[in-house]
């Protein structure tokens, strides 16, 4: 009868260890999900800032062109070249780091 009780105790210990392993895996997945979400939100904000910067530079170039066209201010060729070389191509929506 002693061997049976040891087997039962060993089975309970194995079940508890398996449950702990499962909980550990669940917590690791949640932590990874949170990390991916924070990284995605950061990339989204970076993208929005870059979009706002391109819009501001485009508006500045337009205003400079209008002032030059009206004879109000001379256009700086080098400055206009720098502004017009800003990336204007639409960017693709970034995927989350996990590929979703």
MDTraj code that builds the backbone (N, CA, C; nanometers):
import mdtraj as md
import numpy as np

residues = "UNK UNK UNK UNK UNK UNK UNK UNK UNK UNK UNK UNK UNK UNK UNK UNK UNK UNK UNK UNK UNK UNK UNK UNK UNK UNK UNK UNK UNK UNK UNK UNK UNK UNK UNK UNK UNK UNK UNK UNK UNK UNK UNK UNK UNK UNK UNK UNK UNK UNK UNK UNK UNK UNK UNK UNK UNK UNK UNK UNK UNK UNK UNK UNK UNK UNK UNK UNK UNK UNK UNK UNK UNK UNK UNK UNK UNK UNK UNK UNK UNK UNK UNK UNK UNK UNK UNK UNK UNK UNK UNK UNK UNK UNK UNK UNK UNK UNK UNK UNK".split()
xyz = np.array([
    [0.0807, -0.1185, 0.0000],
    [0.0000, 0.0000, 0.0000],
    [0.0859, 0.1261, 0.0000],
    [0.2054, 0.1209, 0.0529],
    [0.2952, 0.2344, 0.0554],
    [0.3397, 0.2750, -0.0836],
    [0.3586, 0.1761, -0.1729],
    [0.4019, 0.2056, -0.3096],
    [0.2919, 0.2806, -0.3845],
    [0.1668, 0.2421, -0.3586],
    [0.0549, 0.3097, -0.4251],
    [0.0455, 0.4560, -0.3818],
    [0.0654, 0.4808, -0.2538],
    [0.0562, 0.6192, -0.2064],
    [0.1709, 0.7034, -0.2619],
    [0.2870, 0.6419, -0.2796],
    [0.3999, 0.7140, -0.3401],
    [0.3714, 0.7443, -0.4877],
    [0.3076, 0.6511, -0.5561],
    [0.2723, 0.6743, -0.6966],
    [0.1682, 0.7851, -0.7089],
    [0.0733, 0.7869, -0.6181],
    [-0.0290, 0.8922, -0.6192],
    [0.0361, 1.0279, -0.5923],
    [0.1233, 1.0331, -0.4944],
    [0.1926, 1.1576, -0.4618],
    [0.2788, 1.2036, -0.5795],
    [0.3464, 1.1086, -0.6445],
    [0.4293, 1.1428, -0.7608],
    [0.3411, 1.1931, -0.8752],
    [0.2269, 1.1308, -0.8950],
    [0.1344, 1.1754, -0.9996],
    [0.0827, 1.3156, -0.9734],
    [0.0498, 1.3429, -0.8469],
    [0.0036, 1.4780, -0.8096],
    [0.1147, 1.5814, -0.8319],
    [0.2375, 1.5443, -0.7951],
    [0.3513, 1.6356, -0.8143],
    [0.3746, 1.6615, -0.9634],
    [0.3632, 1.5574, -1.0452],
    [0.3788, 1.5749, -1.1900],
    [0.2678, 1.6637, -1.2476],
    [0.1464, 1.6424, -1.1986],
    [0.0348, 1.7250, -1.2452],
    [0.0555, 1.8713, -1.2051],
    [0.1022, 1.8945, -1.0838],
    [0.1282, 2.0315, -1.0379],
    [0.2404, 2.0954, -1.1205],
    [0.3431, 2.0177, -1.1518],
    [0.4539, 2.0707, -1.2332],
    [0.4055, 2.1040, -1.3741],
    [0.3216, 2.0181, -1.4301],
    [0.2677, 2.0445, -1.5642],
    [0.1804, 2.1693, -1.5628],
    [0.1007, 2.1874, -1.4585],
    [0.0163, 2.3077, -1.4475],
    [0.1034, 2.4328, -1.4349],
    [0.2109, 2.4223, -1.3585],
    [0.3025, 2.5364, -1.3442],
    [0.3702, 2.5687, -1.4781],
    [0.4086, 2.4665, -1.5523],
    [0.4687, 2.4875, -1.6846],
    [0.3693, 2.5553, -1.7781],
    [0.2450, 2.5122, -1.7733],
    [0.1412, 2.5713, -1.8575],
    [0.1196, 2.7181, -1.8218],
    [0.1139, 2.7487, -1.6948],
    [0.0959, 2.8872, -1.6497],
    [0.2157, 2.9724, -1.6906],
    [0.3355, 2.9169, -1.6801],
    [0.4556, 2.9882, -1.7220],
    [0.4500, 3.0204, -1.8716],
    [0.4099, 2.9243, -1.9518],
    [0.3984, 2.9470, -2.0966],
    [0.2933, 3.0536, -2.1262],
    [0.1812, 3.0490, -2.0543],
    [0.0750, 3.1484, -2.0740],
    [0.1261, 3.2892, -2.0412],
    [0.1969, 3.3015, -1.9308],
    [0.2501, 3.4320, -1.8918],
    [0.3549, 3.4827, -1.9907],
    [0.4379, 3.3930, -2.0421],
    [0.5372, 3.4323, -2.1426],
    [0.4695, 3.4829, -2.2700],
    [0.3624, 3.4171, -2.3121],
    [0.2893, 3.4613, -2.4312],
    [0.2239, 3.5966, -2.4091],
    [0.1678, 3.6169, -2.2917],
    [0.1061, 3.7471, -2.2610],
    [0.2123, 3.8564, -2.2610],
    [0.3270, 3.8293, -2.2015],
    [0.4354, 3.9282, -2.1991],
    [0.4814, 3.9616, -2.3405],
    [0.4923, 3.8620, -2.4275],
    [0.5331, 3.8854, -2.5662],
    [0.4279, 3.9682, -2.6392],
    [0.3016, 3.9381, -2.6155],
    [0.1939, 4.0137, -2.6780],
    [0.1974, 4.1601, -2.6350],
    [0.2168, 4.1839, -2.5073],
    [0.2252, 4.3210, -2.4570],
    [0.3446, 4.3931, -2.5189],
    [0.4579, 4.3267, -2.5253],
    [0.5771, 4.3867, -2.5854],
    [0.5534, 4.4202, -2.7325],
    [0.4926, 4.3278, -2.8074],
    [0.4625, 4.3531, -2.9487],
    [0.3662, 4.4698, -2.9649],
    [0.2661, 4.4774, -2.8789],
    [0.1680, 4.5866, -2.8865],
    [0.2351, 4.7217, -2.8610],
    [0.3193, 4.7274, -2.7590],
    [0.3885, 4.8531, -2.7284],
    [0.4799, 4.8927, -2.8440],
    [0.5493, 4.7965, -2.9014],
    [0.6370, 4.8266, -3.0149],
    [0.5557, 4.8745, -3.1350],
    [0.4422, 4.8118, -3.1608],
    [0.3557, 4.8538, -3.2712],
    [0.3049, 4.9953, -3.2507],
    [0.2605, 5.0270, -3.1302],
    [0.2108, 5.1624, -3.1022],
    [0.3231, 5.2647, -3.1206],
    [0.4444, 5.2299, -3.0797],
    [0.5584, 5.3191, -3.0966],
    [0.5882, 5.3417, -3.2446],
    [0.5848, 5.2351, -3.3238],
    [0.6081, 5.2487, -3.4680],
    [0.4965, 5.3297, -3.5347],
    [0.3731, 5.3098, -3.4905],
    [0.2613, 5.3890, -3.5436],
    [0.2821, 5.5369, -3.5140],
    [0.3265, 5.5688, -3.3934],
    [0.3497, 5.7092, -3.3570],
    [0.4664, 5.7664, -3.4374],
    [0.5733, 5.6892, -3.4520],
    [0.6856, 5.7348, -3.5346],
    [0.6396, 5.7634, -3.6771],
    [0.5571, 5.6764, -3.7306],
    [0.5045, 5.6936, -3.8661],
    [0.4209, 5.8204, -3.8757],
    [0.3374, 5.8446, -3.7759],
    [0.2539, 5.9652, -3.7763],
    [0.3402, 6.0909, -3.7691],
    [0.4446, 6.0876, -3.6881],
    [0.5347, 6.2031, -3.6781],
    [0.6023, 6.2297, -3.8124],
    [0.6479, 6.1235, -3.8776],
    [0.7111, 6.1408, -4.0088],
    [0.6111, 6.1957, -4.1114],
    [0.4872, 6.1457, -4.1083],
    [0.3843, 6.1978, -4.1989],
    [0.3599, 6.3466, -4.1743],
    [0.3528, 6.3853, -4.0464],
    [0.3319, 6.5264, -4.0125],
    [0.4504, 6.6121, -4.0583],
    [0.5705, 6.5579, -4.0474],
    [0.6900, 6.6316, -4.0910],
    [0.6884, 6.6525, -4.2416],
    [0.6554, 6.5481, -4.3170],
    [0.6477, 6.5605, -4.4625],
    [0.5406, 6.6622, -4.5003],
    [0.4268, 6.6591, -4.4329],
    [0.3197, 6.7556, -4.4602],
    [0.3665, 6.8980, -4.4315],
    [0.4371, 6.9165, -4.3199],
    [0.4864, 7.0502, -4.2849],
    [0.5882, 7.1001, -4.3873],
    [0.6799, 7.0135, -4.4295],
    [0.7783, 7.0542, -4.5301],
    [0.7119, 7.0832, -4.6650],
    [0.6132, 7.0040, -4.6999],
    [0.5414, 7.0282, -4.8252],
    [0.4707, 7.1621, -4.8204],
    [0.4095, 7.1913, -4.7063],
    [0.3407, 7.3210, -4.6891],
    [0.4414, 7.4353, -4.6934],
    [0.5568, 7.4178, -4.6308],
    [0.6598, 7.5218, -4.6332],
    [0.7084, 7.5460, -4.7752],
    [0.7276, 7.4393, -4.8515],
    [0.7703, 7.4542, -4.9902],
    [0.6641, 7.5270, -5.0717],
    [0.5385, 7.4928, -5.0494],
    [0.4291, 7.5588, -5.1201],
    [0.4249, 7.7082, -5.0866],
    [0.4398, 7.7403, -4.9594],
    [0.4401, 7.8819, -4.9189],
    [0.5588, 7.9563, -4.9795],
    [0.6746, 7.8914, -4.9817],
    [0.7936, 7.9537, -5.0408],
    [0.7713, 7.9787, -5.1901],
    [0.7143, 7.8794, -5.2587],
    [0.6841, 7.8957, -5.4007],
    [0.5850, 8.0093, -5.4237],
    [0.4830, 8.0186, -5.3388],
    [0.3838, 8.1260, -5.3523],
    [0.4477, 8.2629, -5.3298],
    [0.5316, 8.2725, -5.2275],
    [0.5995, 8.4008, -5.2000],
    [0.6930, 8.4383, -5.3143],
    [0.7633, 8.3395, -5.3662],
    [0.8531, 8.3655, -5.4777],
    [0.7727, 8.4075, -5.6008],
    [0.6632, 8.3368, -5.6263],
    [0.5786, 8.3700, -5.7406],
    [0.5200, 8.5096, -5.7314],
    [0.4927, 8.5540, -5.6096],
    [0.4363, 8.6878, -5.5895],
    [0.5459, 8.7941, -5.5808],
    [0.6706, 8.7528, -5.5864],
    [0.7818, 8.8472, -5.5802],
    [0.8100, 8.8964, -5.4401],
    [0.7577, 8.8303, -5.3411],
    [0.7761, 8.8735, -5.2021],
    [0.9115, 8.8309, -5.1478],
    [0.9544, 8.7104, -5.1826],
    [1.0807, 8.6596, -5.1288],
    [1.1536, 8.5801, -5.2363],
    [1.2860, 8.5924, -5.2412],
    [1.3612, 8.5121, -5.3376],
    [1.3632, 8.3661, -5.2936],
    [1.3599, 8.2786, -5.3899],
    [1.3649, 8.1347, -5.3577],
    [1.5091, 8.0907, -5.3465],
    [1.5418, 8.0230, -5.2411],
    [1.6741, 7.9662, -5.2229],
    [1.6764, 7.8313, -5.2948],
    [1.7571, 7.8236, -5.3991],
    [1.7598, 7.7017, -5.4800],
    [1.7998, 7.5807, -5.3976],
    [1.9021, 7.5955, -5.3151],
    [1.9468, 7.4791, -5.2373],
    [1.8406, 7.4374, -5.1358],
    [1.7747, 7.5333, -5.0758],
    [1.6702, 7.5002, -4.9778],
    [1.5526, 7.4337, -5.0468],
    [1.5164, 7.4826, -5.1619],
    [1.4043, 7.4230, -5.2355],
    [1.4379, 7.2795, -5.2765],
    [1.5619, 7.2578, -5.3158],
    [1.6010, 7.1219, -5.3534],
    [1.5914, 7.0272, -5.2342],
    [1.6391, 7.0736, -5.1177],
    [1.6319, 6.9889, -4.9983],
    [1.4870, 6.9575, -4.9626],
    [1.4007, 7.0559, -4.9683],
    [1.2597, 7.0338, -4.9344],
    [1.1919, 6.9426, -5.0352],
    [1.2236, 6.9629, -5.1624],
    [1.1560, 6.8826, -5.2637],
    [1.2076, 6.7395, -5.2692],
    [1.3227, 6.7137, -5.2037],
    [1.3743, 6.5769, -5.2038],
    [1.3192, 6.4938, -5.0879],
    [1.2324, 6.5525, -5.0074],
    [1.1713, 6.4776, -4.8961],
    [1.0887, 6.3624, -4.9530],
    [1.0840, 6.2510, -4.8840],
    [1.0059, 6.1365, -4.9336],
    [0.8564, 6.1672, -4.9317],
    [0.7945, 6.1525, -5.0471],
    [0.6519, 6.1793, -5.0580],
    [0.5724, 6.0536, -5.0881],
    [0.6407, 5.9428, -5.1113],
    [0.5712, 5.8195, -5.1485],
    [0.4909, 5.7686, -5.0300],
    [0.3694, 5.7207, -5.0557],
    [0.2904, 5.6654, -4.9452],
    [0.3584, 5.5412, -4.8895],
    [0.3574, 5.5310, -4.7594],
    [0.4193, 5.4155, -4.6951],
    [0.3162, 5.3071, -4.6741],
    [0.3669, 5.1841, -4.6778],
    [0.2800, 5.0707, -4.6485],
    [0.2546, 5.0652, -4.4998],
    [0.1418, 5.0122, -4.4641],
    [0.1081, 4.9919, -4.3228],
    [0.2050, 4.8894, -4.2668],
    [0.2688, 4.9229, -4.1575],
    [0.3641, 4.8309, -4.0969],
    [0.2905, 4.7182, -4.0274],
    [0.3534, 4.6017, -4.0308],
    [0.2977, 4.4866, -3.9601],
    [0.3565, 4.4803, -3.8220],
    [0.2864, 4.4160, -3.7350],
    [0.3366, 4.3986, -3.6000],
    [0.4613, 4.3101, -3.6048],
    [0.5473, 4.3189, -3.5040],
    [0.6696, 4.2380, -3.5044],
    [0.6421, 4.0887, -3.5113],
    [0.5275, 4.0441, -3.4688],
    [0.4971, 3.9018, -3.4739],
    [0.4471, 3.8586, -3.6105],
    [0.4320, 3.9534, -3.7063],
    [0.3945, 3.9208, -3.8423],
    [0.2447, 3.9191, -3.8675],
    [0.1667, 3.9638, -3.7714],
    [0.0216, 3.9651, -3.7891],
    [-0.0243, 4.0899, -3.8584],
])
top = md.Topology()
chain = top.add_chain()
for i, resn in enumerate(residues, 1):
    res = top.add_residue(resn, chain, resSeq=i)
    for name in ("N", "CA", "C"):
        top.add_atom(name, md.element.get_by_symbol(name[0]), res)
traj = md.Trajectory(xyz[None], top)
